[in-house]
């Protein structure tokens, strides 16, 4: 079971048990069940700001998952931090998320009024601002607001570490802050709201690695972040190593398996990559209820994408057709599948069909980076580099 604030844990052990179940559901992508667990925990301990943070995190990631925004492919481009479009979450979900964050901030702040050195309250307050940073950054793409909340999260978690240097969970905020700020393009750092803020990518990675080894509540989050960072830094072998324990611990999270398949492909291990992806396909087709949430269109996209890069174009096109025929496509998967279809058709000298595929990509999600790339192929056919 993950460690909670000692005072709150001793006061309500039953809620702590429910929280443990909630995190198991959370990391297995079972967000409905996770949300219910955290709401149950709040019902038994309404003054615990940590539980309100947990609910906010589950609500946020439930919506990111629905919008198709959890795949780490969104994080691989060098300009990811400044280019990707705003998401459009359900307004009711946004209200629920922000309401839980506000309540956590209120409860933690009230405790700090009488106990200003309370590590658990400081940690909860920093975590609330950190979650709101994620929302501003991933959903709103509001750099100024995200920078402000991120600074607040870092300030409170720095205070925790000053009080307790072995509070590894609080170090995750520092590591993420260093990595993200250190990854921003130089011209972004010239913006006035980033003046005086500095980051260090390598220091950030080292800090996240430390939390992944020694953290408590944030150990899993750090492991997930490492897999994303290693992929973005073009270190697929390290990404595979980071993913393997996550797959063992959370076998119902198909995204970890898809990521492993992608990384194996980047390592040149085509057959292992396809075997890993086809394992996910078989789980989805097994009829077992615990795998009923796996969207086959995402699996077929990943299989087709590997085949595309290894020049198995006929097989890749067949899988992309499977994807684009689906009635349940999210924006991320749909726009990429249509663009890949156009690229395959260009490579096989079927230009008129390729043009229609690019137009479909643009119509499907016109504000995305893939749609922008597809527009370029309307005037100039796709060709492989090198």
C-alpha positions, 0 to 999 in steps of 0.5 A, spaced: 500 500 500 502 506 498 504 511 504 499 516 505 500 522 510 501 519 517 496 523 521 490 522 516 492 514 515 492 513 522 485 516 523 482 513 517 485 506 515 479 504 511 479 510 506 487 508 505 485 501 503 480 504 498 485 508 496 490 502 494 484 499 490 483 506 487 491 506 484 491 499 482 484 501 478 488 508 475 494 505 473 490 499 469 486 505 465 480 503 469 478 510 471 471 509 472 473 505 478 478 509 480 474 515 481 469 511 485 474 509 490 477 516 491 470 518 492 469 513 497 475 515 501 473 522 501 466 520 504 470 517 510 475 523 510 473 529 507 478 533 510 484 530 507 486 534 501 490 528 499 484 524 497 481 530 493 488 531 489 487 523 488 480 524 485 482 530 481 488 526 478 483 520 476 478 525 473 483 529 469 486 522 466 480 519 465 478 525 460 485 525 457 484 518 456 477 519 453 480 524 448 486 520 446 491 524 449 495 519 453 499 516 448 507 518 449 507 519 442 504 526 443 511 527 447 516 525 442 517 531 437 522 536 439 517 542 439 511 538 443 512 543 449 509 549 444 506 546 438 500 541 440 493 543 440 488 545 445 484 539 448 477 540 448 474 536 455 467 536 457 466 542 461 463 538 467 469 534 467 473 540 467 469 543 473 469 537 477 477 537 476 478 544 478 473 543 484 477 538 487 483 542 486 480 548 489 478 543 495 485 540 496 488 547 496 483 550 501 484 544 506 491 544 506 492 551 506 487 551 512 492 546 516 498 550 514 495 556 518 496 552 524 501 548 522 506 551 517 511 546 517 506 540 516 510 536 511 503 532 509 500 539 508 505 542 504 506 536 500 498 536 498 498 543 497 504 542 492 501 536 489 494 540 487 498 546 484 502 540 480 496 537 478 493 544 475 499 545 472 498 539 468 491 541 466 494 548 464 499 545 460 496 538 457 489 541 456 489 548 455 496 550 453 496 556 457 504 557 458 503 563 463 498 559 467 502 553 467 508 556 469 505 560 475 502 553 478 508 549 476 513 555 480 508 554 486 508 546 486 516 547 486 516 552 492 511 548 496 515 541 495 522 544 495 519 546 502 518 539 504 525 537 501 528 542 506 524 539 512 525 532 510 531 530 504 528 523 504 521 525 502 523 522 495 515 523 492 516 531 493 522 531 488 518 528 482 516 536 482 523 538 481 525 533 476 519 534 472 520 542 472 527 541 471 526 537 465 520 541 462 524 548 462 530 545 460 527 542 454 523 548 452 526 551 445 531 557 446 526 562 443 520 560 448 525 562 454 525 569 452 518 570 453 517 574 459 514 569 464 519 565 463 525 570 465 529 568 471 526 560 470 532 555 468 532 548 468 537 542 466 534 536 462 540 531 465 539 534 472 531 533 471 532 526 468 537 524 474 532 526 479 526 522 476 530 516 476 531 517 483 524 517 485 523 511 480 527 507 485 526 510 492 519 514 491 513 511 495 506 514 492 510 517 486 514 511 484 509 509 479 508 516 476 516 517 476 517 510 472 511 512 467 515 519 466 521 516 465 519 511 459 516 518 456 522 521 457 527 516 454 523 515 448 523 523 447 530 523 448 531 517 443 533 512 448 529 506 446 532 501 450 532 504 456 524 506 455 523 498 454 527 497 461 522 502 464 516 499 461 517 492 463 516 492 470 510 497 469 507 491 464 508 486 470 505 490 475 499 493 471 497 487 466 491 491 464 494 497 461 495 496 454 498 502 453 504 500 456 505 494 451 503 498 445 509 503 448 514 497 448 512 495 441 514 501 439 520 502 442 522 495 440 521 497 433 525 503 434 531 498 436 530 495 430 527 488 433 521 488 428 519 481 429 519 482 437 515 489 436 510 485 432 509 480 437 508 484 442 503 488 439 499 482 436 499 480 444 495 486 445 490 484 439 489 477 442 488 480 449 482 484 445 479 479 442 480 474 447 473 476 450 475 476 457 472 482 461 478 485 463 481 486 456 474 489 453 476 496 454 482 495 449 480 499 442 482 495 436 483 501 432 489 503 436 492 496 436 491 496 428 494 503 428 501 501 432 501 494 428 501 498 421 505 503 423 511 498 425 509 495 418 510 502 414 517 504 417 519 497 415 516 498 408 511 492 409 506 497 405 501 492 403 500 490 410 501 497 413 495 499 408 491 493 410 491 495 417 490 503 416 484 501 412 482 497 419 483 503 423 479 508 418 473 504 418 472 504 425 466 508 428 470 510 434 476 513 432 479 518 437 482 525 434 489 522 435 489 515 432 484 518 427 488 523 424 495 519 424 491 513 421 489 518 415 496 521 414 499 514 414 494 512 409 496 517 404 503 516 405 503 509 403 499 511 397 504 516 395 509 511 396 506 506 392 504 511 386 497 512 388 497 519 388 489 521 387 488 516 393 493 519 397 490 526 396 483 524 398 487 521 404 490 527 406 484 531 405 480 526 410 486 527 415 485 535 415 477 534 415 478 529 421 482 534 426 484 540 422 488 543 428 493 538 429 500 537 427 498 531 423 493 535 419 498 541 418 503 536 415 498 533 411 497 539 408 504 540 405 503 533 402 497 536 398 502 540 394 508 535 394 508 527 395 510 524 401 517 521 400 522 517 405 528 521 407 535 518 406 
